[in-house]
Amino acid sequence: IVSAVKDNPLSFAEEYLLQREGDKIIDGLKLLIVNHQAEKGIIAVSKSDRPVVADLKRLAEDCDSIDLFFIEDFYPAADQAILIYEITGQPVSRVAPAAISGSLVYDLQTVIDIYEAVTAEEPVTRRLLTCTGEVAFPSLVLGHLGVSFREVIELCGGATTGEYVILSGAPARGAIITDIDTPVTKSTTTITVLPADHELVKERSQTIGAQIRKSKSVCNQCSFCTELCPVYLLGGKLYPHLIMRQIAHGLAEPEELILGALLCSECGICEVFACPHKLSPRAVNVEIKERLKQEARPESLLSSQISGQIQPCSNRNYRKLPFDRLANLFSVGPYAESPKMELLETSPGQVELLFQEMSAAGVLPGVKTGEEIAEGSMVAETKMSKGAALHTSIGGKITFLDKERVIIRR
């Protein structure tokens, strides 16, 4: 399954790729079908994008092994387990959806990257992203990996507000960035300039301690967070209202209830749509995940989350959140207007490439400080057998190198 389903109301890269890169999408999917010995390849597209996929639809019709599948415009339809269920009708746990269902999900950009790597031996050195928010000219930007957020914002005419921060990624799962020299990475999808006093920034600035104290005080166990949770509605053993009740007694027991937090997709529906008091079960679940990670819990504990038959709730179809409401719920409605589809491209004099995305097992740098390298050269590879190497997006001299990053200057 190639997912072109809308997940971020601030991102318009998928729409651009669907309109202009149909050949690469189809040919990339063909490569994946052969590699995985798959029976079928499916391109999942939001119904509202039907007008922009005419060429892609024509190309798919010429290929017996590929179909287009149009998904209702609801959130979070792009979640892997939800996407698999919508297409195949098979309910699967979020713990291991691919292994259980026999369906693999790739995002649109990755399929294009695979096509270019196989057919032209081109490494990934650019990232198509949307720069929006309080900027002069909201735009689609083809950014060099390692270029700073500052340069992307300046390319779009600069910030139009005073003190500001940056939302990197989708409103629900994205990070609030205060360092505008943060570099673009392979996972950067949107750069949204927000006033420092924006409502979303205030909400995200609350500490987990403040969230827990507020929850202890006002949570009335209405259970709306559970009744509207997409994971619960799909049959997952996640009960946010019970986890919120458990806060008063600690976040360790009962184990099966607390382990349900591992299923949380962090979609944010509970905090912006379900809860009448604007509490954040999402933030509590994130805290539980971090604690479980630090405790190095064995994988066998996850078995309780995938045991038994998964049965979606009978009223699930009536509790889907329409996608077009998402931006306003997160207070970013004014920034969700489609930018001009004229593509801007960065031209940095220096890039900072981070190793953090490559592998938790560490990386093997393939360069030295002071070395001159050409654009596209590999600068590091993962220690694991699976994983992508990191390549420079510009040619130049390596001016800094440590365990976390490499800086290259033209």
C-alpha positions as CSV (number, residue, x, y, z in Angstrom):
1,I,0.0,0.0,0.0
2,V,1.3,3.4,-1.0
3,S,-0.2,6.0,1.3
4,A,-1.1,9.4,-0.2
5,V,-3.8,9.9,2.4
6,K,-4.1,13.3,4.0
7,D,-2.8,13.3,7.6
8,N,-1.4,16.8,8.1
9,P,-3.6,19.8,7.2
10,L,-0.5,22.0,6.8
11,S,1.2,19.8,4.3
12,F,0.6,20.0,0.5
13,A,3.6,18.0,-0.7
14,E,1.5,14.9,-1.4
15,E,-0.9,16.8,-3.6
16,Y,2.1,18.1,-5.6
17,L,3.6,14.7,-6.0
18,L,0.3,13.1,-7.1
19,Q,-0.1,15.7,-9.8
20,R,3.4,15.7,-11.2
21,E,5.2,12.4,-10.3
22,G,2.6,9.8,-11.4
23,D,5.1,7.8,-13.5
24,K,7.6,7.5,-10.7
25,I,4.9,6.5,-8.2
26,I,3.7,3.7,-10.5
27,D,7.1,2.4,-11.4
28,G,8.3,2.6,-7.8
29,L,5.3,0.6,-6.7
30,K,6.0,-2.0,-9.4
31,L,9.5,-2.4,-8.0
32,L,8.1,-3.0,-4.5
33,I,5.6,-5.5,-5.8
34,V,8.4,-7.5,-7.4
35,N,10.7,-7.2,-4.4
36,H,8.1,-8.3,-1.9
37,Q,6.5,-10.8,-4.2
38,A,3.2,-9.1,-3.5
39,E,-0.1,-10.1,-5.0
40,K,-1.3,-6.5,-5.5
41,G,-0.2,-2.9,-5.2
42,I,-2.6,-0.3,-4.0
43,I,-2.3,3.5,-4.0
44,A,-4.5,5.0,-1.2
45,V,-5.7,8.5,-1.9
46,S,-8.1,10.8,0.0
47,K,-11.4,11.3,-1.8
48,S,-11.0,15.1,-1.9
49,D,-7.8,14.6,-4.0
50,R,-9.7,12.7,-6.7
51,P,-9.5,15.7,-9.1
52,V,-5.7,15.8,-9.0
53,V,-5.0,12.2,-9.7
54,A,-6.5,11.9,-13.2
55,D,-3.1,11.1,-14.8
56,L,-2.2,8.7,-12.0
57,K,-5.5,6.9,-12.4
58,R,-4.9,6.5,-16.1
59,L,-1.4,5.0,-15.5
60,A,-2.8,2.6,-12.8
61,E,-5.5,1.4,-15.2
62,D,-2.8,0.3,-17.6
63,C,-1.3,-2.0,-14.9
64,D,-3.1,-5.1,-13.8
65,S,-1.3,-5.3,-10.5
66,I,-2.0,-1.8,-9.3
67,D,-5.3,-0.2,-8.1
68,L,-6.3,3.2,-6.8
69,F,-8.3,3.2,-3.6
70,F,-10.1,6.3,-2.4
71,I,-10.3,6.8,1.3
72,E,-12.9,8.9,3.1
73,D,-11.6,12.3,4.3
74,F,-11.4,11.6,8.0
75,Y,-8.6,11.7,10.6
76,P,-6.4,9.8,11.2
77,A,-7.0,7.7,8.1
78,A,-3.3,7.6,7.3
79,D,-2.5,5.5,10.4
80,Q,-1.2,2.2,9.2
81,A,-3.6,0.0,11.1
82,I,-6.6,2.1,10.1
83,L,-5.5,2.3,6.5
84,I,-5.1,-1.5,6.3
85,Y,-8.5,-2.0,7.8
86,E,-10.2,0.5,5.4
87,I,-8.7,-1.2,2.4
88,T,-8.7,-4.9,3.3
89,G,-11.4,-5.0,5.9
90,Q,-9.0,-6.8,8.2
91,P,-8.7,-5.3,11.8
92,V,-5.1,-5.4,13.0
93,S,-3.3,-4.3,16.1
94,R,-1.0,-1.2,15.9
95,V,1.7,-3.3,17.6
96,A,2.6,-5.2,14.3
97,P,0.0,-4.3,11.6
98,A,2.2,-5.5,8.7
99,A,3.1,-8.9,10.2
100,I,-0.5,-9.6,11.1
101,S,-2.2,-8.4,7.9
102,G,0.4,-9.3,5.3
103,S,0.2,-5.7,4.0
104,L,3.1,-3.3,4.0
105,V,2.5,0.5,4.0
106,Y,4.9,3.0,2.3
107,D,4.5,6.7,2.2
108,L,4.5,8.5,-1.2
109,Q,7.9,10.2,-0.9
110,T,9.6,6.9,0.1
111,V,8.3,5.2,-3.0
112,I,9.6,7.9,-5.3
113,D,13.0,7.8,-3.4
114,I,13.1,4.0,-4.0
115,Y,12.4,4.5,-7.7
116,E,15.2,7.1,-8.1
117,A,17.7,5.0,-6.0
118,V,17.1,1.9,-8.1
119,T,16.8,3.4,-11.6
120,A,19.2,6.3,-11.4
121,E,21.3,5.4,-8.3
122,E,20.4,8.8,-6.9
123,P,20.6,9.0,-3.1
124,V,18.2,11.0,-1.0
125,T,19.6,14.6,-0.7
126,R,16.4,16.7,-0.8
127,R,13.1,16.9,1.0
128,L,9.9,18.3,-0.4
129,L,8.2,20.2,2.4
130,T,5.6,22.9,3.0
131,C,6.6,26.2,4.7
132,T,3.6,28.0,6.0
133,G,2.2,30.0,9.0
134,E,3.4,33.5,9.6
135,V,5.6,33.8,6.6
136,A,5.3,36.3,3.7
137,F,4.8,33.7,1.0
138,P,3.6,30.2,2.1
139,S,5.3,27.8,-0.3
140,L,6.3,24.3,-1.3
141,V,10.1,24.0,-0.9
142,L,12.6,21.5,-2.2
143,G,15.0,21.7,0.7
144,H,18.5,20.3,0.9
145,L,19.0,17.9,3.7
146,G,20.8,19.8,6.4
147,V,19.7,23.3,5.4
148,S,18.5,25.4,8.3
149,F,14.9,26.2,9.1
150,R,16.1,29.8,9.1
151,E,17.1,29.6,5.4
152,V,13.8,28.0,4.4
153,I,11.8,30.7,6.1
154,E,13.9,33.4,4.5
155,L,13.3,31.8,1.1
156,C,9.6,32.2,1.7
157,G,9.9,35.9,2.4
158,G,10.7,35.7,6.1
159,A,8.6,35.7,9.2
160,T,5.8,38.3,9.4
161,T,5.4,38.2,13.2
162,G,7.6,39.3,16.0
163,E,8.8,36.7,18.4
164,Y,8.0,33.2,17.0
165,V,8.6,29.5,17.2
166,I,8.4,26.8,14.7
167,L,6.0,23.8,14.5
168,S,7.9,21.1,12.7
169,G,5.5,18.4,11.5
170,A,1.7,17.9,12.0
171,P,-0.2,19.8,14.6
172,A,-0.8,16.7,16.7
173,R,2.6,15.0,16.7
174,G,4.9,17.8,15.6
175,A,7.6,19.3,17.7
176,I,7.8,23.0,18.9
177,I,11.2,24.2,17.8
178,T,12.8,27.4,19.3
179,D,16.2,27.0,17.5
180,I,15.6,28.4,14.0
181,D,18.9,27.0,12.9
182,T,17.6,23.4,13.3
183,P,18.4,21.5,10.1
184,V,16.0,19.9,7.7
185,T,16.1,16.1,7.9
186,K,14.5,13.2,5.9
187,S,11.5,13.3,8.3
188,T,10.8,17.1,7.9
189,T,7.4,17.6,6.3
190,T,6.2,21.0,7.3
191,I,7.8,24.1,8.8
192,T,5.0,26.3,10.3
193,V,6.0,29.7,11.8
194,L,3.8,30.4,14.9
195,P,3.7,33.4,17.1
196,A,5.3,32.6,20.5
197,D,2.0,33.1,22.3
198,H,0.0,31.0,19.9
199,E,-2.6,28.7,21.6
200,L,-1.0,25.5,20.3
201,V,2.4,26.6,21.7
202,K,0.9,27.3,25.1
203,E,-0.7,23.9,25.2
204,R,2.5,22.1,24.2
205,S,4.5,24.1,26.7
206,Q,2.7,22.6,29.7
207,T,4.9,20.1,31.6
208,I,3.7,16.6,32.1
209,G,3.5,17.4,35.8
210,A,1.1,20.2,35.1
211,Q,-0.9,17.9,32.9
212,I,-1.2,15.3,35.6
213,R,-2.2,17.8,38.3
214,K,-4.9,19.2,36.1
215,S,-6.1,15.7,35.2
216,K,-6.4,14.7,38.9
217,S,-8.4,17.9,39.6
218,V,-11.0,18.0,36.8
219,C,-11.3,14.6,35.0
220,N,-14.9,13.5,35.6
221,Q,-14.5,10.1,33.8
222,C,-17.0,11.0,31.0
223,S,-15.1,8.5,28.8
224,F,-15.4,10.6,25.7
225,C,-11.6,10.2,25.2
226,T,-12.1,6.5,24.9
227,E,-15.3,6.5,23.0
228,L,-13.8,8.7,20.2
229,C,-10.3,7.1,20.3
230,P,-9.5,5.7,16.8
231,V,-7.4,2.9,18.3
232,Y,-10.2,1.9,20.7
233,L,-12.8,2.2,17.9
234,L,-10.7,-0.2,15.8
235,G,-10.8,-2.8,18.6
236,G,-7.5,-1.9,20.3
237,K,-7.1,-2.4,24.1
238,L,-6.6,1.2,24.8
239,Y,-8.8,2.9,27.4
240,P,-7.6,6.5,27.9
241,H,-10.2,7.4,30.5
242,L,-9.1,4.5,32.7
243,I,-5.5,5.5,32.3
244,M,-6.5,9.1,33.3
245,R,-8.2,7.6,36.4
246,Q,-5.1,5.6,37.2
247,I,-3.0,8.8,37.4
248,A,-4.1,9.3,41.0
249,H,-2.6,5.9,41.9
250,G,0.6,6.0,39.8
251,L,1.4,4.9,36.3
252,A,2.6,1.4,36.9
253,E,-0.4,-0.8,37.7
254,P,-2.5,-2.6,36.5
255,E,0.1,-3.5,33.9
256,E,-2.3,-4.5,31.1
257,L,-4.1,-1.2,31.3
258,I,-0.9,0.9,31.4
259,L,0.6,-1.1,28.5
260,G,-2.4,0.0,26.4
261,A,-0.6,3.4,26.1
262,L,1.8,1.7,23.7
263,L,-1.0,1.5,21.2
264,C,-1.6,5.3,21.3
265,S,-1.0,6.8,17.9
266,E,-0.7,10.3,19.5
267,C,-3.3,11.6,17.0
268,G,-4.5,14.2,19.6
269,I,-8.3,13.7,19.1
270,C,-8.7,13.1,22.8
271,E,-7.3,16.5,23.7
272,V,-8.7,18.8,21.0
273,F,-12.0,17.1,20.2
274,A,-13.1,14.6,22.9
275,C,-12.3,16.1,26.3
276,P,-14.6,18.8,27.5
277,H,-11.9,20.1,29.8
278,K,-9.1,20.0,27.2
279,L,-7.1,17.4,29.2
280,S,-4.4,15.5,27.3
281,P,-4.5,11.7,27.5
282,R,-2.1,11.9,24.6
283,A,0.5,13.6,26.7
284,V,0.0,11.1,29.5
285,N,0.4,8.2,27.1
286,V,3.6,9.7,25.7
287,E,5.0,9.9,29.3
288,I,4.1,6.2,29.9
289,K,5.8,5.2,26.7
290,E,9.0,7.0,27.8
291,R,8.9,5.3,31.2
292,L,8.5,1.9,29.6
293,K,11.3,2.6,27.2
294,Q,13.6,3.6,30.1
295,E,12.6,0.4,32.0
296,A,13.6,-1.6,28.9
297,R,10.5,-3.8,29.2
298,P,10.8,-7.1,27.2
299,E,8.9,-7.4,23.9
300,S,6.9,-10.3,25.4
301,L,4.9,-7.8,27.4
302,L,3.4,-6.6,24.1
303,S,1.7,-9.9,23.5
304,S,-1.2,-8.8,25.8
305,Q,-2.0,-6.1,23.2
306,I,-2.3,-8.4,20.2
307,S,-3.8,-11.5,21.8
308,G,-7.4,-12.5,21.0
309,Q,-9.7,-11.4,18.2
310,I,-9.7,-7.7,17.4
311,Q,-13.3,-6.5,16.8
312,P,-14.0,-2.9,15.7
313,C,-16.8,-1.1,17.5
314,S,-20.1,-1.2,15.7
315,N,-20.5,2.6,15.8
316,R,-17.0,3.3,14.5
317,N,-18.2,4.8,11.2
318,Y,-20.3,7.4,13.1
319,R,-17.4,8.6,15.2
320,K,-14.9,9.5,12.6
321,L,-13.5,13.0,12.8
322,P,-13.9,14.9,9.4
323,F,-10.4,15.9,8.2
324,D,-11.6,19.4,7.3
325,R,-12.2,20.2,10.9
326,L,-8.7,19.3,12.0
327,A,-6.9,22.5,11.4
328,N,-9.4,24.6,13.3
329,L,-9.4,22.2,16.3
330,F,-5.6,22.7,16.6
331,S,-6.0,26.5,16.1
332,V,-4.0,26.5,12.8
333,G,-7.0,27.0,10.4
334,P,-5.6,30.2,8.9
335,Y,-2.4,28.4,7.9
336,A,-4.1,25.5,6.1
337,E,-4.7,27.3,2.9
338,S,-3.1,25.7,-0.1
339,P,0.1,27.6,-1.1
340,K,1.2,28.3,-4.6
341,M,2.3,25.1,-6.3
342,E,5.4,27.0,-7.7
343,L,8.3,25.1,-6.2
344,L,11.1,26.9,-4.5
345,E,14.5,25.3,-4.0
346,T,17.1,26.1,-1.3
347,S,20.7,26.9,-2.1
348,P,22.7,26.6,1.1
349,G,26.3,27.5,1.6
350,Q,26.5,25.1,4.5
351,V,24.5,22.0,5.7
352,E,24.3,20.2,9.0
353,L,23.5,16.5,8.6
354,L,22.2,14.7,11.7
355,F,22.9,11.0,12.4
356,Q,20.0,10.6,14.8
357,E,17.6,9.3,12.2
358,M,19.8,6.5,10.9
359,S,19.8,3.9,13.6
360,A,19.5,3.5,17.4
361,A,22.4,1.1,17.1
362,G,24.7,3.8,16.0
363,V,26.4,4.9,12.8
364,L,29.7,4.5,11.0
365,P,31.0,7.8,9.7
366,G,32.7,7.4,6.3
367,V,34.4,10.8,6.2
368,K,37.0,12.8,8.1
369,T,37.2,16.4,9.2
370,G,38.9,18.6,6.6
371,E,38.0,16.2,3.7
372,E,36.6,17.5,0.5
373,I,33.6,15.6,-0.8
374,A,31.2,15.8,-3.8
375,E,27.5,16.3,-3.7
376,G,25.8,12.9,-3.2
377,S,28.7,11.3,-1.4
378,M,28.0,9.0,1.5
379,V,29.0,10.5,4.8
380,A,27.8,7.8,7.1
381,E,26.1,4.3,7.2
382,T,24.2,2.4,9.8
383,K,25.8,-0.4,11.8
384,M,22.7,-2.5,11.2
385,S,22.2,-4.6,8.1
386,K,19.0,-2.7,7.5
387,G,18.9,1.0,7.2
388,A,19.7,3.8,4.8
389,A,23.0,5.6,4.6
390,L,23.3,9.3,4.8
391,H,24.6,11.4,1.8
392,T,25.6,15.0,1.6
393,S,23.3,17.4,-0.3
394,I,26.1,19.7,-1.3
395,G,29.7,19.4,-2.3
396,G,32.3,21.0,-0.1
397,K,34.7,20.7,2.9
398,I,33.8,18.9,6.1
399,T,34.3,21.5,8.9
400,F,32.9,19.5,11.8
401,L,32.3,15.9,12.7
402,D,31.3,14.1,15.9
403,K,29.0,11.2,16.9
404,E,25.8,13.3,16.3
405,R,26.4,15.4,13.2
406,V,28.6,16.4,10.3
407,I,28.8,20.0,8.9
408,I,29.8,20.6,5.3
409,R,30.6,24.0,3.8
410,R,30.9,24.8,0.1
